[in-house]
Amino acid sequence: MLTHRPGETFAHRLDARSKLVCQFGFAVAAFVGPTPRRLAALALLAVLALAAGRLSPLRVARSYRFVLLILLLSPLSAVLALTPPCIDLSRAVGPLLTIARVGLVLTVAAVYVRTTPVRETRAVIQRYVPGRTGQALGVGVGLTFRFLPVLCRDLRSVRDAIAARGGKTRSVVDRAKRIAVVGLARALDRSDRLAVALKARCFAWNPTSPEMAFERRDYPVVALGMVLACWPLTVIL
C-alpha cells in the first residue's frame, strides 16, 4: 500500500493545498464530459504527475490491483449477454472509458499520498473546514492514513503465517475466516493501544499546524487545477 515517503522531488516541495486543488480539478475534468481525446490529454498529465513525484506506474498498479481487477469485470459483464447477440464488443466502450477515468484519478491521488505528509493534509482540512467538523475530519484522515497500512501489514502477516503452517491445504472459506478473525482481533488490540498512546501523548483536537505558504512553483499548479475544473464547461458551452 502506498504511504508517504519523504523526498526532494518537485511534488514533495509543493504545498498540500496546491496539490489538492490540482487533484480536484483533474477529477472534475476526468468525470465530466470525457472523450477519448480528453482522456489522452489527462493521461499525459498523469504521467507528468508520476514523474514529478518519481513514482513508478507499476507500483501504483500493484497498490490498486484489487480495485483494478474489480473494475475490469465491468467490460466483461457488458460484452456478454443472455440474448442474441451474446457477445457484442461495442458494449465494452463505455465501461472501458469509465475504467480509464477511475485509473487516471487514482494515479494522481497516489502521487498526492506518496508526496504529502499526513499532518499537512490534516492541517489543510482543519484550516478550511470550520469548527469541530473540521477537527473530526482532520483526525479521521490522519488516523486512516497512519492506521490502514498497519492493518494491511497485519493481514499479510496472518496470511503468511497460515501458509507457513500448511494452510494452503485448507479451503478458501476456512482460510478467509481465519484471516478475518485474527485480523479483527489484531485491529481491536491495535485500536486499544492507539487510544492509550493518544492519552499518554496528551492528544489535542487542535494541535499546532505546520507552517504552510505558497511559493512560486505552487501558483502554476493551482492555475492548472482551476483550468482543469473549468474544462468541462467547454462541453456545455
N, C-alpha and C positions, 0 to 999 in steps of 0.2 A: 504494500500500500504506500502511496506517495505521502510523504510528510515534508515539513520544512527542513531545508538544509542550508546552513549559512554559506554565502558565496560572495563573489565580487562581480557578478555578471551585470549587464545593463538592467535586466529585470529586477535583480536584487536591490539595485540602487534607486529604483523608482519608489515614489510614495505610494502607500497602500491605497489611498483614495484615488489616485490617477489610474491605478490598475483596476480598481473596482468599476470606475466609470467606463473604461475601455471594455472591460468584460461585459458590462451591462449592454453597451451599445452593440457589441459583437453578437450577443444573444438575440437582441431585437432584430438585427439585420438578418440573422440566420433563420428565424422562425416566422417573420412577417414578409410575405410576398417573395419567397425564394424561387429562383430559377437556376438551371444548371450553370449559366454564366456567372451569376452572383455567387453561387456556392464555390465555383472555381476560384473566384477572387478572394472569398473568405478563406478558402483552403490555403492560398498563398499567405494570407495574413497569419493563419495558424502556424504555418511553417516558420514565419519570421518570429512569432512569439516563442516557439520552441528554441530557435536559435538564440534569441535574446536571453532565455533562461538556461541555455546549454542543457536542454532536457531531451533525451532520446525518445523518438516516437515509439520505439519498441518497448521502452519502459512504461510509457503511457498505456499502450495496448495491453501489456501484461497486467497493469493495475486495474484496468477496466474490462478484463477478459470475460468475466461473468455477465456484466451488463451488455457487452457487445454480442455475446452468444445468445442472450435472450432477444436482443434486437434483430439478430439475423433470422430468427424464427418467423418474423413477420412477413418478409417477402415469400418465404416458402409456403406459409399458410395462404397467402394471397394468390399464389400461382395455381395451387391445387384446388379443385372444386369437385363436388359430387355430381354435378350436372354437366353435360357437354357444353363447351369443350372442357375436358377435365384438367387440361394443362394450358394455361394462357400466360405466356411470359410478359405480355404487355401490362398485366395487372401488378407486376412487381416494381414498376417505375415509381409509383407513389411511395411505397414503403422504403425503397432504396434511397429516395431523396430525404425521407424522414431520418433514416439511419445516418446519412451524411450530415444532416444538420445537428443531430444529437452528438455525433462523434466530434465534430468541429468545436462545439461548445464545451464538451468535456476536455478536449485538448487544451483550450485556453484556460479553463478552470484548473487543470493540472499544473500549468505554469504558475498560476497565482499561488496555489497551495505550496508549491515547491520553493518559491522565492519570497514568501511573505511570512514573517513571524506571527505566531498566534496572537501575541499581545498587541500587535499593531491592528490586526483585524478587530479584536475586542475594543480597542480604543476608538476606532472609527465608528463602530456600532453605538457605543455609549455616548459618543460625541453628537451624533446626528439623530439618534432616537431618544427622545427626552424621557426623564423620569425612571421609575422602576422597570418599565417595559424595556428600555434600552439596556439597563443594567442586567436584567434577567437574560435578555438575548445575548449580550456580550459574554456573560458567564457560561451560558449554554454552548455557544460557539467555541469558546476557549476549551471547555472540558471535552467537547466532542472531538475536536482536533487532537487533543492530547490522549484521550481515553480510548478512542476507537482503534488506533493502531496497536495499542497494548492488548486489547481484547482479541484482535485478529492474530497476534502472535501467540496468545494463549490457545486459541482454537487450532492453530497449526501444530503447536507442540503436543496437544492432546491427540491430534490425528496421527502424528509421527510416532507417539508412544503406543497407540493402539496397533499401528502397522508393525512396530518392532516386536510386539508380543503376539504376532501371528494373527492380527485382526483381519488381514485380507481374506482369510478363510471364512469369515462370518458374512452374513448377508448385509446388503447395503442399508436396509432398515435398521438392523441391530447396530451397525457402526454409527449411523446418523444419530440414533437415540443416545448412544454412549457419549458421543461428542457433544450433543446438546445438553445432556445432564451435567457432565463435568464442566463444560464451558459456562453454563449458567451458574454453577457453584463458584467457579473462579471469578466470574463477573460480580457476584454478590459480595464475595470476600474482598475483591479489589475496591468496590464501592464503599464498604465499611472502612477500609484502611484510608481511602481517599477522604472520607468525612473526618476521620481523626486527624489526618495530616492538615486539612484545611483549618481545623480548630487550633491545632498546635502552632500554625503559622499566622494566627490572627487574621483569618480570611476577611477581606474587605469587599463590600459591594461596589465601592467606587474608589479603586486604587489610583495612585498617581500614574497617569498615562504617559507613554513615551513621547518625546518631542517629535512633532511631525511638521514639516514645512515643505512647500512646493519649491522645486528648483527648476532651472531652465529646461532640463530634459523631461520634466513632467508635463509641461504645457502642450507639447505636440501630442502626447499620449491622450491627454484629456480631450483635445480637439478631435483626434481620431475617433474617440468613443462617441462624441457628440455627433460627428458626421455619420457614423455607422447607425446611431439611433434614429437619425432623421432620414436615412437612406430609403426605408420603406415608403416614405411619403412620395417618392418619385413614382411608385407604382399606382398610388391613389390619384395623384395629380395627372 
